Amino acid sequence: LLVSKDLGKHLLEVEDLLQKHGLLEADISAQTERVQALNAAALKFSELEGYQPCDPQIICNRVNHVQTCLEELGELAGKRRKELEDSRQLWAFFQEMEEAEAWIREKEQILATKTCGRDLSSVLTLTNKHKSMLGELGSRRALLHQTMKRGEQILAKKRFSPGGIQEKMREVRLRWKKLEEVTGLHQQRLQEALNFFQFSAETDDLVAWLQDTYRIVSSDDFGHDDYSTQALLRKHRAVVEEVEKHRAAVLALRKQLALLAPEHRQGVDVQIRVVEVEQLYGEVAEVAVLRQQWLQDALAVYRMFSEVHACEVWVDEKEQWLERMEVPEELDEVEVVQHRFESLDQEMNSVMGRILDVNQVVQQLVDGGHPSSEEVRSCQDHLNSRWNRVVELVEHKKSQLSSVLKIQNYLLEC
């Protein structure tokens, strides 16, 4: 049993042989105690005085022979256990290598059937799964490294033919290297797909924002008075700032497109999409500038109307006063009226400046092609006409006052 050359042909068989060998070692251990007891009893006969049933030398030789046989048996048992353990290490190595090959084949099949997704959500899901597989790959790499190290240790002992071990290690190394290459390639493809779908999603978001912004900046609501138009203008300026902030994102589309994989960036659809975004942004920016100008013009019109209304209120008041006023004949009363006209001249100078400002605003609106040019011009003409009427009345009343003063002065001289 101990000199048998059967060391097993696979791991389970070696384990079975080791189990049987353990039983044999237990039997040897039990017999060792028995032999030692028998030897001790036998040696007593070699020490007898007087009658001796056997030659003491024969007894000693016999005891020594049995002891030597027992020691040889123990050495054989130790040697066989070492051989069986070496065999178990060898077959455990081969089994671990086969498991590694099976794991590699499984991952190769998975990678061979994997797609890179059809949208951003599916790509993110596949990317997370791939990260998990990379974690498995790292753990398996550490295990394989340990197995290879044990293979090197087996080769260093030179107990078995190195051919099979070296060939298996070489095959597994090659397959592992190929697996890592395929894994790296798939990871690169996933990243390229992720970049493309993120680019597409960001482009879609940008298009949606531009479309919403275009509806805002193309609105025909310019307010109905000074207050509402100012509110719209403040909101529009905030929109214009947002449009300007998005300029960098639109300009960056070309650079982002150039960074995509050739199979993605060379697609006609994606190139057309970028051109559409650029054109849409240009339209939004252009319409935003026009709307800001229209709002400013509308604000100028409402402010002009407000100023015209204030001027006409003053004109109405003075016109009514001038029409009702009768030039007095008494000198004292004439002087009082004359003082009033001096104050009126100061007010007229101030109002005249405001009317000149109105005329200037009207001219700017008309020259700019404002859609309300006719209404604005009509309002201007009406105000100027009213103003001219007041000026005529003032000149007429002043002329009357001058005549009365001349008469009074003549009478005083007389």
Long-range contacts (C-beta under 8 A, 24 or more apart in sequence): 2-73, 2-76, 2-77, 2-79, 2-80, 3-76, 3-80, 4-80, 7-83, 7-84, 7-87, 8-84, 8-87, 8-88, 8-91, 10-91, 10-95, 11-88, 11-91, 11-92, 11-94, 11-95, 14-84, 14-87, 14-88, 14-91, 15-88, 17-84, 17-87, 18-81, 18-84, 18-85, 18-88, 21-77, 21-80, 21-81, 21-84, 24-77, 25-77, 25-81, 28-73, 28-74, 28-77, 31-70, 32-70, 32-74, 35-66, 35-67, 35-70, 38-66, 39-63, 39-66, 39-67, 83-159, 86-154, 86-157, 86-159, 86-160, 89-150, 89-154, 90-154, 90-160, 90-165, 92-150, 93-147, 93-150, 93-151, 93-154, 93-165, 94-168, 96-143, 96-147, 97-147, 97-151, 97-168, 97-169, 97-172, 100-140, 100-143, 100-144, 100-147, 100-172, 100-176, 101-171, 101-172, 101-175, 103-140, 104-172, 104-175, 104-176, 104-179, 107-133, 107-136, 107-137, 107-179, 107-183, 108-178, 108-179, 108-182, 111-179, 111-182, 111-183, 111-186, 114-186, 116-189, 116-190, 116-192, 116-193, 117-190, 117-193, 117-197, 119-197, 120-194, 120-197, 120-198, 120-200, 120-201, 123-190, 123-193, 123-194, 123-197, 124-194, 126-190, 127-190, 127-191, 127-194, 130-186, 130-187, 130-190, 133-183, 134-183, 134-187, 137-179, 137-180, 137-183, 141-176, 144-172, 144-176, 148-172, 148-173, 192-260, 192-261, 192-263, 192-264, 193-264, 195-259, 195-260, 195-261, 195-264, 196-260, 196-261, 196-264, 196-270, 199-256, 199-257, 199-260, 199-264, 199-270, 200-270, 200-273, 202-249, 203-253, 203-273, 203-274, 203-277, 206-246, 206-249, 206-250, 206-253, 206-277, 207-273, 207-276, 207-277, 207-280, 209-246, 210-246, 210-277, 210-280, 210-281, 210-284, 211-280, 213-239, 213-242, 213-243, 213-284, 213-288, 214-280, 214-283, 214-284, 214-287, 217-243, 217-284, 217-287, 217-288, 217-291, 218-287, 218-291, 219-291, 222-294, 222-295, 222-298, 223-295, 223-298, 223-299, 223-302, 225-302, 226-299, 226-302, 226-303, 226-306, 229-295, 229-298, 229-299, 229-302, 230-299, 232-295, 233-292, 233-295, 233-296, 233-299, 236-288, 236-291, 236-292, 236-295, 237-292, 239-288, 240-288, 240-289, 240-292, 243-281, 243-284, 243-285, 243-288, 246-281, 247-281, 247-285, 250-277, 250-278, 250-281, 253-277, 253-278, 297-365, 297-368, 297-370, 300-361, 300-364, 300-365, 301-365, 301-370, 301-372, 301-376, 303-361, 304-358, 304-361, 304-362, 304-365, 304-376, 304-379, 305-379, 307-354, 307-357, 307-358, 308-358, 308-379, 308-380, 308-383, 310-354, 311-351, 311-354, 311-355, 311-358, 311-383, 311-387, 312-383, 312-386, 314-347, 314-351, 315-351, 315-383, 315-386, 315-387, 315-389, 315-390, 318-344, 318-347, 318-390, 318-394, 319-386, 319-389, 319-390, 319-393, 322-390, 322-393, 322-394, 322-397, 323-393, 325-397, 327-397, 327-400, 327-401, 327-404, 328-404, 329-404, 331-405, 331-408, 331-412, 334-401, 334-404, 334-405, 334-408, 337-401, 338-401, 338-405, 341-394, 341-397, 341-398, 341-401, 344-394, 348-390, 348-391, 348-394, 351-387, 352-387, 355-383, 355-384, 355-387, 358-383, 359-384
